[in-house]
Amino acid sequence: MPNDPADPSPIGPSTSVSASADVPLSLAWEGFVPIELPVVFPDRKGPIPPVVAVEGQTGRWDEVGRSRTVVIGDGSRVQETVTLSEPSGGAPPTAGRARFAYTVSGFSGPLGRLAKEARGLWVFTERDGRTIMEWTYAFVATGPLARPVLALVVVTFWRAYMRAGMANVVRELEKSRAWPM
């Protein structure tokens, strides 16, 4: 498994989604860092349940090493840890770009039989006053027999879950924008 937290795709089955938000990068980043996961993932997509709560998060969610427990609608929990944040510590993005990466571990239930870890990467780029967001999510299979099944789950269900989550992120960012008058 590669050590670069900003490159999740080589570790196993992966998928990416992208979208554009009608907000400048500084406002998109300011809104993204504290966004609540139950708002991003309120609904089940196929066999993938919603996120119902986040526990144990302290401090800003843009500092490497921060972790939290994500509570899933089926009663399972996963651990999420920030592995990359550019910028961090509340600083605004510079040079028209920002990146955020994290690992997810401790899968249980059906997904726990297929995946032992996942990595996510968000890349934000400002273009013409809008923010383009690209999100990649990659899984580490529990073994060679699980890998093809996990790949099917990722393509069939996880991508739809991500698309819905991305649409919710865009909606929240655009809803909360504060344009100067």
C-alpha positions in Angstrom: 0.0 0.0 0.0 1.4 3.4 -0.9 2.4 5.8 1.8 1.1 8.9 0.0 -2.2 9.8 1.6 -3.0 12.0 -1.4 -3.0 9.1 -3.8 -5.6 6.5 -2.7 -6.3 4.9 -6.1 -3.5 2.3 -6.3 -4.6 0.5 -3.1 -7.6 -1.4 -4.5 -11.0 -0.9 -5.9 -11.7 2.8 -6.3 -14.1 5.3 -7.8 -14.2 9.0 -8.2 -16.9 11.7 -8.5 -16.7 15.4 -9.2 -19.0 18.4 -9.1 -18.9 22.2 -9.2 -20.2 24.5 -6.5 -21.2 28.1 -7.3 -19.0 29.5 -4.5 -15.4 30.7 -4.4 -12.8 28.3 -3.0 -12.3 30.1 0.2 -16.1 29.8 1.1 -16.2 26.2 -0.1 -13.3 25.2 2.1 -14.7 27.2 5.0 -18.0 25.3 4.6 -16.5 21.9 3.9 -14.1 21.5 6.9 -16.9 21.5 9.5 -19.6 19.8 7.4 -21.7 17.2 9.3 -21.5 13.7 7.9 -25.2 12.9 8.7 -26.1 15.9 6.4 -23.8 14.5 3.6 -25.0 10.9 3.9 -28.6 11.0 5.3 -30.0 8.2 3.1 -29.4 4.6 2.3 -28.1 3.8 -1.2 -28.7 0.2 -1.9 -27.1 -1.9 0.9 -25.1 1.1 2.1 -26.8 2.7 5.2 -26.8 6.4 6.1 -24.4 8.0 8.6 -26.4 8.8 11.7 -23.8 10.4 14.0 -20.2 11.3 14.6 -18.6 10.8 18.0 -15.3 11.8 19.6 -14.3 14.6 17.3 -12.4 17.3 19.0 -10.9 20.4 17.4 -10.9 21.4 13.7 -11.3 18.7 11.2 -8.5 20.1 9.0 -5.6 19.0 11.1 -3.6 15.8 10.3 -4.0 13.1 13.0 -7.5 14.1 14.1 -9.8 11.2 14.3 -13.4 10.5 15.0 -15.9 7.6 15.1 -18.6 7.5 12.4 -21.8 5.8 13.5 -23.6 4.1 10.6 -27.3 3.5 10.3 -26.9 -0.3 10.7 -25.3 0.2 14.1 -21.7 -0.3 12.9 -18.9 2.2 13.5 -15.8 3.1 11.6 -12.8 5.1 12.6 -11.9 8.1 10.4 -8.5 9.8 10.6 -7.3 12.9 8.7 -4.1 12.1 6.8 -3.7 15.3 4.7 -5.1 18.8 4.9 -3.7 21.6 2.7 -4.4 24.1 4.1 -4.8 23.3 7.8 -5.4 24.9 11.1 -8.1 27.2 9.8 -5.9 28.8 7.1 -7.6 29.7 3.9 -6.6 28.0 0.6 -3.8 29.5 -1.5 -3.0 29.3 -5.2 -6.6 28.3 -6.0 -6.3 24.8 -4.6 -7.0 22.8 -1.5 -6.7 19.0 -0.6 -8.1 16.8 2.1 -7.4 13.1 2.7 -8.4 10.6 5.3 -8.4 6.9 6.1 -11.4 4.9 7.3 -10.8 1.6 9.2 -12.6 -0.8 11.4 -15.3 -1.8 8.9 -17.8 -4.3 10.3 -21.0 -5.9 9.0 -21.0 -7.0 5.3 -18.5 -4.4 4.2 -16.1 -5.6 7.0 -15.9 -9.0 5.3 -14.7 -7.3 2.1 -12.7 -4.2 3.2 -10.1 -3.7 5.9 -9.4 0.0 5.1 -10.4 2.8 2.8 -8.8 6.1 1.8 -10.5 9.2 0.6 -9.1 12.3 -1.2 -10.9 15.5 -1.9 -9.3 18.0 -4.3 -10.7 21.5 -4.6 -9.8 23.9 -7.4 -11.1 27.4 -8.1 -12.1 28.2 -11.6 -13.9 31.4 -12.6 -15.2 32.0 -9.1 -16.6 28.5 -8.8 -15.1 25.5 -6.9 -14.5 22.2 -8.7 -14.4 19.3 -6.3 -13.0 15.9 -7.1 -13.5 13.0 -4.6 -11.7 9.7 -4.9 -12.4 6.8 -2.6 -10.3 3.5 -2.6 -10.6 0.4 -0.6 -8.2 -2.2 0.6 -9.8 -5.7 0.2 -9.5 -8.2 3.1 -8.0 -10.7 0.6 -7.8 -11.8 -3.0 -11.2 -13.5 -3.0 -12.9 -10.4 -1.6 -11.3 -8.0 -4.1 -13.7 -8.8 -7.1 -16.8 -8.7 -4.9 -15.6 -5.4 -3.3 -14.9 -4.0 -6.8 -18.5 -4.8 -7.8 -19.9 -3.2 -4.6 -17.8 -0.1 -5.2 -18.9 0.3 -8.9 -22.6 -0.6 -8.2 -23.4 1.0 -4.9 -20.5 3.1 -3.4 -20.3 5.3 -6.5 -24.0 6.1 -6.1 -23.5 6.8 -2.4 -20.7 9.2 -3.3 -22.7 11.0 -6.0 -25.5 11.5 -3.5 -23.0 12.7 -0.9 -21.3 15.1 -3.3 -24.7 16.5 -4.3 -25.5 17.2 -0.6 -22.1 18.8 -0.2 -22.7 21.1 -3.1 -26.2 22.0 -1.8 -24.9 22.8 1.7 -22.0 24.9 0.3 -24.3 26.9 -2.0 -27.0 27.3 0.6 -24.6 28.8 3.1 -22.6 31.1 0.8 -22.4 34.8 1.9 -21.9 37.0 -1.2 -20.8 40.6 -0.5 -23.6 43.1 -1.2 
